[in-house]
Amino acid sequence: MVPADQGGGMMRIDLLTDPVAGLDEALAAVDAFDHVLVGGLSRPQNVAGLTELADAVAGSPLAARVAEAAEKAAAGAAGEEHFVSLAAARIAVFGSVHDALLTRLAEATGRPSGEEVVPGTGEAGSPNLLAAARSWLSDLARAGWRGLEHDLVSASAPVISALLAEPGLRRPAVLLDGFAAELAASCPGAALDRVPVRRWGDLWSRGMLLTVPGVAATPVAGTVTGRLLPLGVDLLEHATAAQAQVHAVFEPEDGGAARLVRASVTAPKPDTVIGAGIWQLLRPRLSLLAAVSEGRSMDIVDMSVTAEGDLLWGDEQARPGEAADAFATARVALSTATAPVVAPLDRHPARIAVPVFLEGYTTEGDEDALTFVFAGNRLAVDTDRIPAAGPLTPKAVAGSGACVGLIRWDDGGFRLQPLAVETTVRKKTTAVHAGAWAGGTTDKAGVKAEKAATDAAAVLRERAGRLLRK
């Protein structure tokens, strides 16, 4: 057993480096099918990829439908229902990979799993719009990524506009809107130096299933009352949007088992707002960010939560609680907190983000290629995921003695994304958090970054005002 403390237990780092049975074969089947999508399914040049995908689900309830779909696609005679079956098979294979990796992580952390997700029961909603979206995605599959043309991509515009206008269809609408934008920026496909094969395969297959009535329904939700103990903040940034996701341990008021939960906030942003300025966009939408900066818990009452552990945050149902140190929470409560279960459509290795607490390691490598070493076992550290909007730096991680982070799966292996570390500053153990500036800060560097962001936002508002006055 490898001495990496996990909230009073021992984390098996060696299990994170051992091979997972069947993993390579499953990924190879997906890759083979994705390369068929590159050339298109109207006249597939390499039918072996279709056969491999069908073989990968041969022992599942999907077997007959996928075998038929693969046969039709190989003959260039596949219809929309066959494309849906192929997309379902691809997602099912990735789901099996996701589950195998989570099982390995559960063994490594010793953390209990939650109850199975209850499928959603939402309305099908606008079947004609969903059918139009499915038709466009089918045309994409026929043409393939090398066959992309502006006319083909732009044909999605009226469909996506109509989807965005329907609140119940926002999930497929946002996915297709982003997908279409990526494709438009890559036309013509024949001139691309490199095709993002797996990414576009992910977006296409997920989009196809989201057009099936009822699939996008939200898993059944309940309400919770108790104490929320933040662990850290994962900040995601895009040119036009930003999202902060707070990972936390929730302790029910009735004394039930603690569980891992998340609270997220997303906001549109101009591409000129970067770094600490992002918090100014997110802060007003989620009071929990202030609690993270202040090192406090939050008391929540009757707050809605999905079956997957996502809190549907409402400030009126939350108030600041007592001081709560993230490292104390990680040491005491993290190992016994029940892990959330993932809905079938969301089971993909790229979505894995498991909170862990590690200490007793040494570090190897530089800040660009850092590794934590535990009794000869190594865990790669993903320093690229450390946001610039906080005081946490790769240097601080390299000099740390304890870390709260997220275990992810990337580039064929498990990697650690640091959320906070304990390091020595002037002979004193100091905690440094990636989200320390989330709710505001008196830190000199943070104040300077906030001022720069405020000045940039003021300029943008002034320019926008001038445009509106014209």
Summary of the structure (lengths in Angstrom):
residues: 470
radius of gyration: 23.5
end to end distance: 69.4
largest distance: 70.8
contacts: 1585
relative contact order: 0.12
helix: 45%
strand: 24%
